């Protein structure tokens, strides 16, 4: 990685991105890399285009692409990688620099490590402040109905409904997400749901949510899938049935206290189908993007080992 140039893809509209942060990152990169370029995104989809072009380079092959922004920016970069090279084993590695509001991807890759320490460990090839780095091949997920890539996770019911409430919350960042989720939880009406994992029925009945992933965290603060590992070749799924009140879900999931409660089912597999039994379309989102209400059932399948990412070494990723 030290012998190849790097590319910084920075989203100027993300929560804490600014010229100073990017300048600090450039200075740090130049200590270890022969060259580093900066691409400021100009709108939705631009990070995907820049990442795809980076992955398709042949003359000056990149070693690492830094995604500087929030989880939405990271997802666009990953979409560009996968569009360029479906297997992506010979392309650049992803390095996340947290500059959004949730930063769930960075939490999954680096836990509570400060990003300058993480970047130094990644680029120097040596441990920095007792933190080491390694490139891991992470799993991705595909939503079969739309062929879209899912990075962090996808959810029916409550979390999808919260995205609608978020439009009217006059806050920003994590407080906005907390308030939207609380409002959605108060108004939630469990839907008649059914969840299958690799063809085996694991839940049927009134459903508050069914979350599939992906990362352990959603919104950088809700640990819905606390057992998830990002490179085990499996998708985790957590179903919360109506035995648990929707209003209790936000606080329970902050620390994974929902596991073991009545009506909560946790499983893992390669192919997961979530459906409504009454034929009505699902409220469904993935990576914080609300899907049009067009599908009464959705299926997600794992794409094992598709994404090279620079991560903290010596720990289970999730």
C-alpha positions in Angstrom: 0.0 0.0 0.0 2.9 2.4 0.8 4.2 2.0 -2.8 0.9 3.0 -4.5 -0.8 6.3 -4.7 -4.0 7.1 -2.8 -7.2 8.8 -3.5 -9.3 10.8 -1.1 -13.0 11.0 -1.9 -14.5 13.7 0.3 -18.1 14.8 0.7 -18.3 18.5 1.5 -21.9 18.2 2.8 -21.2 15.5 5.4 -21.4 16.4 9.0 -17.8 17.3 9.9 -16.0 17.4 6.5 -14.1 20.6 5.8 -10.9 21.8 4.2 -8.9 21.5 7.5 -9.8 17.9 8.0 -8.9 17.0 4.4 -5.7 19.0 4.6 -4.7 17.1 7.7 -5.4 13.8 6.0 -3.5 14.8 2.9 -0.5 15.8 5.0 -0.6 12.4 6.8 -0.9 10.5 3.6 2.1 12.3 2.1 4.3 10.9 4.9 3.8 7.4 3.6 2.4 7.5 0.0 4.2 8.5 -3.2 1.2 10.6 -4.2 -2.4 11.4 -3.0 -5.2 12.9 -5.0 -8.3 14.6 -3.6 -11.8 14.4 -5.2 -14.5 16.6 -3.7 -17.9 15.2 -4.6 -20.4 17.4 -6.3 -23.7 15.6 -5.7 -25.4 12.3 -5.2 -23.7 9.5 -7.1 -20.5 11.4 -7.7 -18.6 9.3 -5.1 -19.8 6.2 -6.9 -18.4 7.5 -10.2 -15.1 8.5 -8.7 -14.7 5.2 -7.0 -15.5 3.2 -10.1 -13.0 5.1 -12.1 -10.4 4.5 -9.4 -11.1 0.8 -9.3 -10.8 0.6 -13.1 -7.4 2.3 -13.3 -4.6 0.3 -14.9 -1.7 2.7 -15.6 -1.3 4.1 -12.0 -3.1 1.6 -9.9 -4.3 2.9 -6.5 -3.5 1.2 -3.3 -6.1 2.8 -1.1 -9.2 5.0 -1.5 -10.3 7.0 1.5 -14.0 7.6 1.9 -14.3 10.9 3.9 -17.8 11.5 5.0 -20.7 9.7 6.6 -22.1 6.2 5.9 -23.9 7.4 2.8 -20.5 8.4 1.3 -19.0 5.1 2.2 -21.9 3.3 0.6 -21.5 5.2 -2.7 -17.8 4.4 -2.8 -18.5 0.7 -2.3 -21.1 0.8 -5.0 -18.4 2.2 -7.3 -16.0 -0.5 -6.4 -18.5 -3.3 -7.0 -19.7 -1.8 -10.3 -16.1 -1.8 -11.6 -15.0 -5.2 -10.4 -17.7 -7.5 -9.0 -15.1 -9.6 -7.1 -12.8 -6.6 -6.5 -9.8 -8.6 -5.2 -7.3 -6.7 -7.4 -8.6 -3.2 -6.9 -7.8 -0.6 -4.2 -8.7 -1.1 -0.6 -11.3 1.0 1.2 -10.3 3.2 4.2 -13.1 4.9 6.0 -12.4 8.3 7.6 -15.4 9.2 9.8 -16.8 12.6 9.1 -20.5 12.1 9.2 -23.1 11.8 12.0 -23.6 8.0 12.4 -20.2 6.7 11.2 -21.4 3.1 11.7 -19.0 1.8 9.1 -16.0 3.3 10.9 -17.2 1.8 14.2 -17.4 -1.6 12.5 -13.9 -1.3 11.1 -12.0 0.5 13.8 -14.1 0.6 17.0 -13.3 3.7 19.1 -9.8 4.3 17.5 -9.1 7.9 16.6 -8.9 8.3 12.8 -5.4 9.8 12.7 -4.1 6.8 14.6 -5.9 4.4 12.3 -4.5 6.1 9.2 -1.0 6.1 10.5 -1.2 2.4 11.3 -2.8 1.6 7.9 -0.2 3.5 5.8 3.0 2.9 7.8 2.5 -0.9 8.1 3.4 -0.6 11.8 1.4 -0.4 15.0 0.5 3.1 16.0 -0.3 3.7 19.7 -0.8 -0.1 20.0 -3.2 -0.2 17.1 -2.4 -2.3 14.0 -4.0 -2.5 10.6 -4.8 -5.1 8.0 -6.7 -5.5 4.8 -9.8 -7.8 5.3 -12.1 -9.1 2.6 -15.5 -8.0 3.9 -18.9 -9.5 3.0 -21.5 -7.5 1.2 -25.2 -8.1 0.6 -27.5 -7.8 -2.4 -31.2 -7.0 -2.4 -32.5 -9.3 -5.1 -35.6 -7.3 -6.0 -33.5 -4.3 -7.1 -30.0 -5.8 -7.4 -28.8 -3.0 -5.1 -25.8 -3.5 -2.9 -26.4 -3.4 0.9 -23.5 -2.4 3.1 -24.5 -1.7 6.7 -27.9 -3.3 6.8 -31.5 -3.4 5.8 -34.7 -3.2 7.9 -38.4 -3.6 7.6 -40.9 -1.9 9.9 -39.8 0.5 12.6 -36.4 1.7 11.3 -37.8 2.2 7.8 -40.8 4.1 9.3 -38.4 6.3 11.3 -36.9 7.7 8.0 -40.3 9.2 7.2 -40.5 10.9 10.6 -37.0 12.2 10.2 -38.1 14.5 7.4 -40.0 16.6 9.9 -37.5 16.6 12.8 -35.8 20.1 13.1 -32.5 18.6 14.3 -29.3 17.2 12.7 -27.0 14.3 13.3 -27.6 11.6 15.8 -30.2 13.6 17.8 -32.3 13.8 14.7 -32.2 10.0 14.3 -33.0 9.5 17.9 -36.0 11.7 17.8 -37.3 10.2 14.6 -37.0 6.7 15.9 -38.8 7.7 19.1 -41.6 9.2 17.2 -41.9 6.2 14.9 -41.8 3.8 17.9 -44.7 5.6 19.6 -46.8 5.4 16.4 -45.7 1.9 15.3 -48.3 -0.8 14.5 -46.7 -4.2 14.2 -47.3 -5.7 10.7 -48.1 -9.4 10.0 -44.7 -10.6 9.1 -42.8 -13.7 8.1 -39.0 -14.3 8.0 -37.1 -17.2 6.5 -33.4 -17.9 6.7 -32.0 -20.3 4.0 -35.6 -21.6 3.5 -36.3 -22.2 7.2 -39.1 -20.3 8.9 -37.8 -18.5 12.0 -40.6 -16.0 12.7 -44.3 -15.6 11.8 -46.7 -13.2 13.3 -46.9 -9.5 14.4 -43.6 -7.9 13.7 -42.0 -4.6 14.9 -38.9 -4.9 12.7 -36.6 -7.4 11.0 -33.1 -6.1 10.5 -30.5 -7.8 8.3 -26.8 -7.1 8.0 -24.1 -6.1 7.9 -22.8 -4.0 10.6 -23.7 -4.4 14.3 -24.7 -0.7 14.6 -27.4 1.4 12.8 -27.3 5.1 13.1 -24.0 4.8 15.0 -25.8 4.1 18.2 -28.2 1.2 18.0 -26.6 -2.2 18.4 -29.3 -4.3 16.7 -27.0 -7.1 15.4 -24.4 -7.4 18.3 -23.2 -10.8 17.1 -22.6 -9.8 13.5 -19.1 -10.4 11.9 -18.3 -8.7 8.7 -16.2 -11.4 7.1 -17.8 -14.7 8.1 -19.7 -15.3 4.9 -23.1 -14.9 6.6 -25.9 -12.4 7.1 -27.2 -11.9 10.6 -30.9 -11.2 11.1 -32.8 -9.9 14.2 -36.6 -10.0 14.3 -38.4 -8.2 17.1 -42.0 -9.3 17.4 -44.9 -7.6 19.0 -44.2 -9.2 22.4 -41.6 -6.4 22.8 -43.2 -2.9 22.7 -41.9 -0.7 19.9 -41.5 2.2 22.3 -39.0 0.1 24.2 -36.9 -0.8 21.2 -34.7 2.3 20.9 -33.4 2.0 24.5 -33.1 -1.8 24.4 -31.0 -1.8 21.2 -28.6 0.9 22.4 -26.6 -1.9 24.2 -28.0 -5.1 22.7 -30.4 -5.6 25.6 -33.2 -6.8 23.3 -31.6 -10.2 22.8 -33.3 -12.9 24.8 -36.5 -11.0 25.3 -39.8 -12.6 24.4 -40.5 -12.4 20.7 -37.0 -11.6 19.7 -35.3 -14.0 17.3 -31.7 -13.9 16.2 -30.2 -16.0 13.4 -27.7 -16.1 10.6 -27.6 -17.5 7.1 -26.8 -16.8 3.4 -30.3 -15.9 2.1 -33.0 -14.1 4.1 -36.5 -13.4 3.0 -38.8 -10.9 4.8 -42.5 -10.7 3.8 -45.9 -9.3 4.9 -48.5 -12.0 5.1 -51.4 -9.7 4.2 -50.0 -8.8 0.8 -49.5 -5.1 1.6 -46.2 -3.6 0.7 -43.4 -3.5 3.3 -41.9 -0.4 4.9 -38.3 -1.2 4.0 -35.0 0.6 3.9 -31.4 -0.2 3.4 -28.4 1.9 4.4 -30.7 4.7 5.5 -32.5 4.9 2.1 -36.2 4.3 2.1 -37.4 2.1 -0.7 -40.6 2.8 -2.6 -43.5 0.7 -1.1 -43.7 -1.7 -3.9 -42.8 -5.1 -2.5 -44.7 -7.4 -0.1 -41.6 -9.5 0.2 -37.8 -8.9 -0.1 -34.9 -11.2 -0.2 -31.3 -10.5 0.7 -28.4 -12.7 -0.2 -24.8 -12.5 1.0 -21.9 -11.7 -1.3 -19.0 -13.2 0.7 -15.5 -11.6 0.7 -16.2 -8.9 -1.9 -14.8 -5.8 -0.4 -11.1 -5.2 0.6 -11.1 -2.8 3.5 -8.3 -1.5 5.8 -9.4 -2.4 9.3 -8.1 -2.6 12.8 -6.2 -5.9 13.2 -6.7 -8.5 15.9 -10.4 -8.1 16.4 -13.7 -9.4 15.1 -15.2 -6.9 12.7 -18.9 -5.9 13.1 
